[in-house]
Amino acid sequence: MPATKTKKLIGFTEEQVALIDELATRQGTTFTAIVSDAVNEYTSVRANAKDQILDRLLIEHGDVIDRLSRT
């Protein structure tokens, strides 16, 4: 499948494609590498935020969670 078609399937606008292509050229990398890095960064941040929320719930309300798990 041609690269252009793949980009289109993802739903990038023409402006986004142009900006990512320009960035890839400046960094000496590929469109796919730029997008992959961005997705990895986004998912890492989201996973970290979720873990922090769960840790805080356990610290602040661990006793309630423990009691609920026994019912």
RODO-2510 file (C-alpha; in nm, 4 decimals, decimal comma):
residues 71
     n   res          X          Y          Z
     1     m     0,0000     0,0000     0,0000
     2     p     0,1476     0,3409    -0,0921
     3     a     0,2530     0,5682     0,1963
     4     t     0,0086     0,8395     0,0906
     5     k    -0,2853     0,6002     0,1135
     6     t    -0,1784     0,4877     0,4629
     7     k    -0,1571     0,8478     0,5804
     8     k    -0,4998     0,9165     0,4390
     9     l    -0,6505     0,6140     0,6153
    10     i    -0,5301     0,7542     0,9455
    11     g    -0,7229     1,0709     0,8705
    12     f    -0,4510     1,3339     0,8602
    13     t    -0,5333     1,6624     0,6965
    14     e    -0,3174     1,7791     0,4083
    15     e    -0,1679     2,0421     0,6375
    16     q    -0,0765     1,7821     0,9000
    17     v     0,0842     1,5591     0,6391
    18     a     0,2877     1,8528     0,5074
    19     l     0,4038     1,9515     0,8581
    20     i     0,4975     1,5956     0,9530
    21     d     0,6775     1,5447     0,6214
    22     e     0,8708     1,8684     0,6772
    23     l     0,9641     1,7666     1,0304
    24     a     1,0736     1,4226     0,9126
    25     t     1,2927     1,5778     0,6433
    26     r     1,4552     1,8172     0,8907
    27     q     1,5207     1,5363     1,1373
    28     g     1,6398     1,2941     0,8715
    29     t     1,3738     1,0395     0,9557
    30     t     1,0439     0,9192     0,8129
    31     f     0,6815     1,0176     0,8384
    32     t     0,6061     0,6827     1,0022
    33     a     0,8798     0,7277     1,2625
    34     i     0,7500     1,0728     1,3586
    35     v     0,3923     0,9468     1,3955
    36     s     0,5021     0,6332     1,5806
    37     d     0,7066     0,8392     1,8277
    38     a     0,4091     1,0710     1,8833
    39     v     0,1737     0,7787     1,9488
    40     n     0,4229     0,6184     2,1869
    41     e     0,4626     0,9451     2,3769
    42     y     0,0862     0,9957     2,4008
    43     t     0,0168     0,6438     2,5253
    44     s     0,3044     0,6601     2,7737
    45     v     0,1738     0,9845     2,9232
    46     r    -0,1812     0,8436     2,9425
    47     a    -0,0648     0,5201     3,1069
    48     n     0,1441     0,7141     3,3584
    49     a    -0,1489     0,9414     3,4453
    50     k    -0,3763     0,6393     3,4956
    51     d    -0,1198     0,4734     3,7224
    52     q    -0,0898     0,7918     3,9289
    53     i    -0,4674     0,8092     3,9705
    54     l    -0,4863     0,4463     4,0805
    55     d    -0,1967     0,4941     4,3248
    56     r    -0,3661     0,7979     4,4746
    57     l    -0,6973     0,6126     4,5114
    58     l    -0,5241     0,3240     4,6866
    59     i    -0,3354     0,5551     4,9204
    60     e    -0,6296     0,7766     5,0059
    61     h    -0,9097     0,5187     4,9992
    62     g    -0,7380     0,1834     5,0348
    63     d    -0,9403     0,0928     5,3401
    64     v    -1,2704     0,1483     5,1582
    65     i    -1,1500    -0,0434     4,8533
    66     d    -1,0406    -0,3299     5,0788
    67     r    -1,3809    -0,3421     5,2524
    68     l    -1,5642    -0,3315     4,9198
    69     s    -1,3563    -0,6173     4,7858
    70     r    -1,4725    -0,8358     5,0754
    71     t    -1,8455    -0,7842     5,0177
***
